[in-house]
Amino acid sequence: MTARHAGAALAVAGTLLSLAGAALYVLPGPGLPVLATGLAALVTGLLLLTGNRRGSRRGPRGRRLRSTR
């Protein structure tokens, strides 16, 4: 599994956990721990996605850029 796929999976799981935590926070249940876990997973997934993107040398259309050396 690449870092991009792991980041996307974490971001999706974090979004779902955040939504479930927000619902449980309003309804009776353990909402705060679920919400905190979801937000942590969401932020980690987004950081993995952006960190992986900075390392690639691709143009706006997905093509590899030539080296300027």
N, C-alpha and C positions, 0 to 999 in steps of 0.2 A: 504494500500500500504506500503510495507516494505521500509526501507531506501535504500536497494540495487536496488529495482525497480525504486524508485524515482531518484536515482543517475544515473541509466542507461538512464532513460527518459530525464533527464536534460542534460546529455552528448550528446545524439543524437540531442536534440533540439538545443543545443549550437553549435554543428557542423554544422547543417543546417543553423542556423542564421549567423554563421561566414562566411560560403561560400556565402550566399546571400549578406552579408555586404561587402565582398571583391568584389563581382561582381558589386554592386551598387557604390562602391568606385571608380571603374574604369569607369563605365558608369555614366551618369548624374543621380544623385539621392542622397538621404540621407544615404550614405554608412557608415560614421563613427559612428553614434549612433547605427546602426544595428550591425556593427562589434563589437563594445564595449559590447553591450548586449549579443551577441553570445559568445564572449570570456568569459564574466563573468559567463554565464550559463554553459559553458563547464568546466571551472575550478571548479565551485561549484559541478557539477555532478561528476567529477573525485574525488574531495575531499570526497564526500559522499560515493563513491564506495570504496576508500582506507580506510577511517575511519571505515566503517562497516567491512571490511575484517580483520583489525587488532584486532577487538574484538572477532572474532570467533576463537575457538581452533580446527582447522581442519588440518588434515595432507595433504600430496600432492595428495592423491586420493579422498579427500572429506570426509574421515571417521573422526569421532570424536576422538581426542587424549585422552588418559587416564590421569588422574590427577597424578602429581608426589608427592603428599603429602602422 
